[in-house]
Amino acid sequence: MQVTETLAEGLKREIKVVVPAQEMEQKLNERLADAKSKVRLNGFRPGKVPMSHLKKMYGKSFMADLVNEIIRDKPSAILTERGERSATQPEIKMTEDEEEANEILNAKKDFEFSVAYEVIPAIELQDNSKLKVTREVVDVPNEEVEEQVMRVAENAKTYETKKGKAADGDRVTMDYLGKVDGEAFDGGKDENAELVIGSNRFIPGFEEQLVGVKAGDEKTITVTFPEDYPAAHLAGKEATFDVTVKDVAKAAELKIDDELATKLGLESADKLREVVRGQIESQYGQMTRQKVKRQILDQLDTLYKFDAPQTLVDAEFNNIWTQITRDLEQSGKTFEDEDTTEEAAREEYRKLAERRVRLGLVLSEIGEKAGVTVSDEEMQRAVYDQIRQYPGQEKQILEYFQKTPGAAASLRAPIFEEKVIDHLLGEIEVTDKTVTKEELMADEDEDGEAKAEAADKKPAKKKAAPKKKAAAKKDESSDEA
C-alpha cells in the first residue's frame, strides 16, 4: 500500500492511498481460503469447493467487504502513523466510474482513494500558574432573604371565596374565549382559569378590566396584544375575550410562621429561611462562577493564539447564526433594529465562533493532559436532567439521545469543560472580593458575546401559552466550546 501526501496547506491535508491490485487479490485469496472450509455448496463435499468456483461465487462480494474495511480502518491508522488528529470525520473520495469500480472488484486495477481532512494543531500548554482571577462574592443580607421568603409565602397563600366585587389582589376563577376579528384563536380558550388581579400574568390591560366583577358576571374584555408578542399571528392585534366569572376569592392573611413552613414541607420557619438563603447563595454562586470562568477564558484567549480548523469554526458559526436568526424572527426584529447589519453581525459572530473553537481545543488539551474524564454516572444525570425538562415527553427525549448521533456528545462537552475549569481553579491564583449584588450582576460583556447562545439542540420544544406574556429571555455569557 502506497501513502502519498498530496496537500499540506495550513491545517488542510490530503492523502492519496493506493492499494495495488496484487495486494487486493492476495487479501481476497486469504479470505476465500478461510471461507473454503466453512462454505456449504450443493455438489461439493465440505472443504472441497475449488478456489476458482469460490471466487466466481463470492469474489466480488468479498472484495466489496474488503474495500469497505480499508476505507473504514486505514484513514485512522494513517493519521495515527503521521501523529495527526483530524478535526472532523475525514472526507473519503474514490472512483464513481462503474467500469473502473468493477475492475477493482475483480482485482484487475489498483484500488485508489483519497483522504481529505483538517488537522487539530499541536498545542503547547502554558504554565497555568500565570492565570489569576478575582472571585466576586456576595454576602446575602437578611433583608433579601425576608423578601424572598415573603414571595414564597405569596405563592403559597390560600384564598377564600368572598361576596361582592373583585378588587386588586383578589383571585378570579373564570371561563374565557378569545377572538381576533371575531374568530377564536388557538390557545385563547380556557375553563376554570385562575387569575390574581395585579399579578401581570395576562396580556396588558386584561386584569384591570376584571376589577369590579362578581361571581356569575359575563363580560367582554378588549385588549391589544403587544407588538413583540411571541406568537407572530397575534402580535399587535386587537382581541376580545368573552369572560364568565365563576368565583371571586380574597387572599388569606400572610404569616411567616411554622404553619406556613409545614405546608411547604419544612419543619419550621427558620428552616424555610435557611433553605431560601441557600437558594439565593446558589444563584449568586452561579453568577460568580460565570464571571470567574469568563476571566479564565479571556486569559486563555490571550495566551493561546493559533489557527482553528475551519470545519469546526464553520459548524460553530452555523449553530450560532441559526440561533441568532431564529431569535430575530421570533421577536419580529431585524439586524437594523439591533443597530447593526447582517454583514457586520456575521463578522462578529464568526470571530466568536473562532474563539469558541480555539478555546475548546485548549480546554480539551488541558483536560486530556490532566486526566479529566466524564463518568457514565455524570452522563446519565445529564440525560435525566434533559428528560425532566419535558414532562410527558420522557420516552421521546430518551430515544433522541439514544438514536441521534452526537446528541450525547453535546451533553458531555459542557460537563467536561466545567470539570476542566474546576481543575484550573485548583492550580491558579484566586482572590476573593466581597461585592454587592448589583456589582456582581453588572454586565461586563463588551465584546458582544453575551448576545449569542450556541444552538441548544434540544429534541423538543415546550409549548408556550399564547395568552400569557412572554418571559424575558435570559442572556448568558458563557463560552460553550
C-alpha positions in Angstrom: 0.0 0.0 0.0 1.4 3.4 -1.0 0.5 6.5 1.0 1.4 9.9 -0.5 0.6 13.4 0.9 -0.8 15.5 -1.9 -1.8 18.6 0.0 -0.3 20.3 3.1 -1.7 23.8 3.2 -2.2 25.4 6.6 -4.2 22.8 8.6 -5.6 21.2 5.4 -4.2 17.8 4.4 -5.0 15.4 1.6 -3.6 11.9 1.4 -3.6 9.6 -1.7 -3.7 5.9 -0.9 -3.1 3.2 -3.5 -3.6 -0.5 -2.7 -2.0 -2.5 -5.6 -4.3 -5.0 -7.4 -1.9 -7.8 -6.4 -2.2 -7.0 -2.8 -6.0 -6.8 -3.0 -6.1 -10.2 -4.8 -3.8 -11.7 -2.1 -6.1 -10.5 0.7 -9.1 -11.8 -1.3 -7.5 -15.2 -1.7 -6.7 -15.4 2.0 -10.4 -14.7 2.8 -11.6 -17.3 0.2 -9.2 -19.9 1.7 -10.6 -19.2 5.2 -14.1 -19.5 3.8 -13.4 -22.7 1.9 -13.8 -24.9 5.0 -17.0 -23.1 6.1 -18.9 -22.8 2.8 -21.6 -25.4 2.1 -22.5 -25.8 -1.6 -24.6 -28.4 -3.3 -22.4 -30.9 -5.2 -19.3 -30.4 -3.2 -18.1 -32.0 0.0 -17.2 -29.7 2.9 -13.8 -28.1 2.3 -13.6 -29.4 -1.3 -15.0 -26.4 -3.2 -12.4 -25.3 -5.8 -11.0 -21.9 -5.2 -11.9 -20.8 -8.8 -15.6 -21.7 -8.1 -15.5 -19.8 -4.7 -14.0 -16.8 -6.4 -16.7 -16.9 -9.1 -19.5 -17.2 -6.5 -18.2 -14.8 -3.8 -15.2 -12.9 -5.2 -16.9 -9.6 -5.8 -18.9 -9.7 -2.5 -15.7 -10.5 -0.5 -13.8 -7.8 -2.4 -16.5 -5.2 -1.7 -16.3 -6.0 2.0 -12.5 -5.7 1.8 -12.8 -2.2 0.1 -15.2 -1.1 2.8 -12.9 -2.3 5.6 -9.9 -0.5 4.1 -11.9 2.8 3.8 -13.2 2.3 7.4 -9.9 1.4 9.1 -7.0 2.8 7.1 -7.6 6.6 7.4 -7.4 6.5 11.2 -4.4 4.2 11.1 -2.7 6.6 8.6 -3.4 9.6 10.8 -2.0 7.7 13.9 1.2 6.9 12.0 1.5 10.5 11.0 0.9 11.7 14.5 -2.1 13.7 13.5 -5.7 14.2 14.7 -8.5 15.1 12.3 -10.8 17.9 13.4 -13.8 16.2 11.9 -14.5 12.9 10.1 -12.1 12.7 7.2 -13.7 13.0 3.7 -13.1 9.9 1.6 -13.1 10.1 -2.2 -12.9 7.1 -4.5 -13.9 6.4 -8.1 -17.5 6.7 -9.1 -16.9 5.2 -12.5 -18.8 1.9 -12.7 -16.4 0.2 -15.1 -13.4 1.2 -13.1 -15.1 0.1 -9.8 -15.8 -3.3 -11.5 -12.2 -3.7 -12.4 -11.2 -3.0 -8.8 -13.6 -5.7 -7.5 -12.1 -8.1 -10.0 -8.6 -7.3 -8.8 -7.7 -6.0 -12.3 -6.9 -2.5 -11.2 -5.3 -0.8 -8.2 -7.7 0.5 -5.5 -7.1 4.2 -5.1 -8.8 6.7 -2.8 -8.0 10.0 -1.2 -8.4 11.2 2.4 -9.0 14.9 3.0 -9.1 16.4 6.5 -8.0 19.3 8.7 -5.6 18.6 11.5 -6.0 19.7 15.0 -3.0 21.9 15.6 -0.4 21.0 18.2 -1.0 23.0 21.3 1.9 23.7 23.7 0.4 24.1 27.1 1.4 27.1 29.1 2.0 27.4 32.8 -1.4 27.6 34.4 0.0 29.5 37.4 0.2 32.5 35.1 -3.6 32.8 35.4 -5.1 35.0 38.1 -8.8 35.6 38.7 -10.9 37.7 41.1 -13.9 35.8 42.5 -16.7 38.2 43.5 -18.7 37.0 46.5 -22.0 38.4 47.8 -22.9 38.3 51.5 -26.7 37.8 51.3 -28.3 40.3 53.6 -31.2 39.2 55.9 -33.5 41.7 54.2 -33.1 40.0 50.9 -33.9 36.6 52.5 -37.0 38.0 54.1 -38.1 39.5 50.8 -37.7 36.1 49.1 -39.5 34.3 51.9 -42.4 36.7 51.5 -42.6 35.9 47.8 -42.6 32.2 48.7 -45.4 32.9 51.1 -47.3 34.9 48.4 -47.2 31.9 46.1 -48.3 29.6 48.8 -51.1 31.8 50.2 -54.7 30.5 50.3 -57.9 32.2 49.1 -61.4 32.2 50.5 -64.5 32.9 48.4 -65.9 36.3 49.1 -69.1 38.0 48.3 -69.2 41.2 46.3 -66.9 42.6 43.7 -63.4 41.7 42.8 -60.6 44.1 43.8 -56.9 44.3 43.2 -55.2 41.2 44.8 -58.3 39.0 44.6 -58.3 35.8 42.7 -60.9 35.4 39.9 -61.9 32.0 38.6 -63.3 32.2 35.1 -64.0 30.6 31.7 -62.9 32.7 28.7 -62.9 32.6 24.9 -60.5 34.8 23.0 -61.3 36.1 19.4 -59.4 38.1 16.8 -61.5 39.7 14.1 -64.5 37.7 15.5 -62.7 34.3 15.1 -61.5 32.2 18.0 -57.7 31.5 18.0 -55.6 28.6 19.3 -54.7 29.0 23.0 -57.3 31.6 23.5 -59.8 29.4 25.4 -59.7 28.1 29.0 -62.1 26.9 31.6 -61.9 27.4 35.4 -58.8 29.6 34.8 -57.5 31.3 38.0 -56.0 34.7 37.8 -54.9 37.0 40.6 -55.7 40.6 39.7 -52.4 42.6 39.7 -50.2 39.6 39.0 -49.5 40.8 35.5 -49.7 37.2 34.1 -52.1 38.0 31.3 -52.0 40.4 28.4 -51.6 44.1 29.5 -55.0 45.6 30.2 -56.8 42.3 30.8 -56.6 42.1 34.6 -57.6 45.8 35.2 -60.9 45.1 33.5 -61.7 42.4 36.0 -61.8 44.8 38.9 -65.5 45.1 40.0 -66.7 41.8 38.5 -68.5 39.3 40.8 -69.5 35.6 40.6 -71.9 35.0 37.8 -71.0 38.0 35.7 -70.4 37.8 32.0 -68.1 40.4 30.4 -66.3 41.1 27.2 -62.8 42.3 27.7 -61.0 44.1 24.8 -57.2 44.2 24.8 -54.3 44.6 22.2 -51.5 42.0 22.0 -48.0 43.6 22.4 -46.1 44.2 19.2 -43.3 41.9 20.5 -45.7 39.0 21.4 -44.0 35.7 20.6 -47.0 34.4 18.5 -46.5 36.4 15.4 -50.0 36.0 14.1 -51.3 37.7 17.3 -48.7 40.4 17.8 -50.2 43.9 17.7 -53.7 42.5 17.1 -56.8 43.7 19.0 -58.6 40.8 20.7 -61.8 40.3 22.6 -62.3 37.8 25.4 -65.8 36.6 26.4 -65.4 36.0 30.1 -67.7 34.2 32.5 -66.8 34.7 36.2 -67.2 31.6 38.3 -65.8 32.7 41.6 -64.1 35.7 43.4 -61.8 34.9 46.3 -59.8 37.1 48.7 -56.3 36.2 49.9 -55.9 35.0 53.5 -53.6 37.0 55.7 -49.9 36.3 55.1 -48.0 34.9 58.0 -44.4 33.7 58.0 -44.6 31.0 60.7 -44.1 27.3 61.3 -47.5 26.5 59.9 -46.5 28.0 56.5 -43.2 26.1 56.6 -45.1 22.8 57.3 -47.3 23.5 54.4 -44.2 23.8 52.2 -42.8 20.5 53.6 -40.3 22.1 56.0 -40.2 21.7 59.8 -40.1 25.4 60.8 -39.9 29.0 59.6 -36.2 29.0 60.5 -35.7 26.1 58.2 -37.6 27.9 55.5 -35.3 30.9 55.8 -32.3 28.6 55.7 -33.5 27.0 52.5 -34.3 30.3 50.9 -30.8 31.7 51.8 -29.2 28.6 50.3 -31.1 29.1 47.1 -30.1 32.8 46.8 -26.5 32.0 47.6 -26.6 29.3 44.9 -28.0 31.8 42.3 -25.2 34.3 43.2 -22.7 31.5 43.1 -23.7 30.6 39.6 -23.1 34.3 38.6 -19.8 34.3 40.4 -18.7 31.1 38.6 -19.7 32.5 35.2 -17.6 35.7 35.7 -14.7 33.6 37.0 -15.0 31.4 34.0 -15.0 34.4 31.7 -11.8 35.7 33.3 -10.1 32.3 32.8 -11.3 32.1 29.2 -10.2 35.6 28.4 -6.7 34.9 29.7 -6.5 31.6 27.8 -7.6 33.5 24.7 -4.6 35.8 25.2 -2.2 33.0 26.0 -3.1 30.7 23.0 -3.1 32.1 19.5 -3.3 29.7 16.6 -5.4 29.0 13.6 -8.5 26.9 14.3 -9.7 24.2 11.9 -12.2 26.0 9.6 -14.5 22.9 9.5 -15.1 23.3 13.3 -15.4 27.1 13.0 -18.0 26.7 10.2 -20.0 24.3 12.3 -19.9 26.5 15.4 -20.8 29.6 13.4 -23.7 27.8 11.8 -25.0 26.9 15.3 -24.7 30.5 16.5 -26.2 32.0 13.3 -29.1 29.7 13.3 -29.9 30.7 16.9 -29.5 34.4 16.2 -31.7 34.5 13.1 -34.3 32.3 14.9 -34.4 34.8 17.8 -34.8 37.7 15.4 -37.6 36.0 13.5 -39.5 35.1 16.7 -39.2 38.7 18.0 -40.1 40.2 14.7 -36.9 42.3 14.7 -34.2 42.9 12.1 -30.4 43.5 12.3 -31.1 47.2 11.8 -33.3 47.1 15.0 -30.2 45.9 16.8 -28.2 48.8 15.5 -26.1 46.6 13.1 -26.2 45.0 9.7 -26.3 41.4 8.7 -22.7 41.7 7.3 -21.4 43.2 10.5 -23.2 40.6 12.6 -21.8 37.7 10.5 -18.3 39.1 11.0 -18.8 39.5 14.8 -20.2 36.0 15.3 -17.6 34.5 13.0 -15.0 35.8 15.4 -16.9 34.4 18.3 -17.1 31.0 16.6 -13.3 31.1 16.1 -12.7 32.0 19.7 -15.0 29.2 21.0 -13.4 26.6 18.8 -9.9 27.7 19.8 -10.7 27.8 23.5 -12.5 24.4 23.2 -9.3 22.8 21.8 -7.2 24.4 24.5 -9.5 23.2 27.3 -9.6 19.8 25.7 -5.8 19.6 25.7 -5.6 20.8 29.3 -8.2 18.3 30.4 -6.6 15.4 28.5 -3.2 16.1 30.0 -4.8 16.4 33.5 -6.7 13.2 33.1 -10.1 14.8 33.3 -12.9 12.4 32.4 -16.7 12.4 32.3 -18.1 9.3 34.1 -21.1 7.3 32.9 -23.0 8.4 36.1 -22.4 12.1 35.1 -23.7 11.4 31.6 -26.7 9.6 32.9 -27.6 12.5 35.2 -27.2 14.9 32.3 -29.6 12.9 30.2 -32.1 12.7 33.1 -31.8 16.4 33.6 -32.8 16.9 30.0 -35.7 14.5 30.3 -37.1 16.3 33.4 -37.4 19.5 31.4 -40.0 18.0 29.2 -42.8 16.3 31.3 -44.8 13.9 29.3 -42.2 13.5 26.6 -39.7 11.4 28.6 -39.7 8.5 26.1 -39.2 10.7 23.0 -36.3 12.6 24.7 -34.6 9.3 25.8 -34.9 7.9 22.3 -33.5 11.2 20.9 -30.3 10.8 22.9 -30.1 7.1 22.1 -30.6 7.4 18.4 -29.2 10.9 17.4 -25.5 10.9 16.5 -23.7 13.5 18.5 -26.6 14.2 20.9 -24.8 12.5 23.9 -21.6 14.3 22.9 -23.4 17.6 23.1 -24.1 16.9 26.8 -20.7 15.6 27.5 -18.8 18.6 26.2 -20.1 21.2 28.7 -19.6 18.7 31.6 -16.0 18.1 30.5 -15.5 21.9 30.2 -16.8 22.6 33.7 -14.5 19.9 35.1 -11.5 21.4 33.3 -12.4 24.8 34.8 -12.6 23.2 38.2 -9.1 21.7 37.6 -7.8 25.1 36.6 -9.3 26.8 39.7 -7.2 24.3 41.8 -4.0 25.5 40.1 -4.4 29.2 39.6 -4.3 32.2 41.9 -7.9 33.1 43.1 -8.6 36.2 45.1 -12.0 36.6 46.7 -13.6 40.0 46.8 -16.9 40.9 48.6 -19.2 42.8 46.4 -22.9 43.9 46.3 -25.3 42.0 44.2 -25.6 45.0 41.9 -21.8 44.8 41.3 -22.0 41.1 40.8 -24.7 41.4 38.2 -23.1 44.3 36.4 -22.7 43.5 32.7 -19.0 43.1 31.8 -19.7 41.8 28.3 -18.3 44.4 25.9 -17.4 42.1 23.0 -21.0 41.1 22.2 -20.5 37.5 23.2 -23.5 37.5 25.5 -25.8 38.1 22.5 -25.0 34.7 21.1 -26.0 31.4 22.6 -24.8 28.5 20.6 -27.8 26.5 19.3 -29.0 24.3 22.1 -30.1 21.3 20.0 -33.0 20.2 22.0 -35.2 17.3 20.8 -38.4 19.0 21.7 -39.8 22.4 22.5 -42.1 23.4 25.3 -45.4 24.9 24.3 -45.9 28.4 25.5 -49.4 29.5 26.4 -50.2 32.4 24.0 -52.5 34.1 26.4 -49.7 35.0 28.8 -46.9 37.5 28.5 -43.6 36.2 27.1 -40.9 35.7 29.7 -37.8 37.8 29.2 -35.1 35.7 27.7 -32.1 35.2 30.0 -28.9 36.4 28.2 -26.0 34.4 29.4 -22.4 35.0 28.6 -20.9 31.5 28.7 -18.4 30.2 26.3 -19.7 26.8 25.2 -16.7 25.2 23.5 
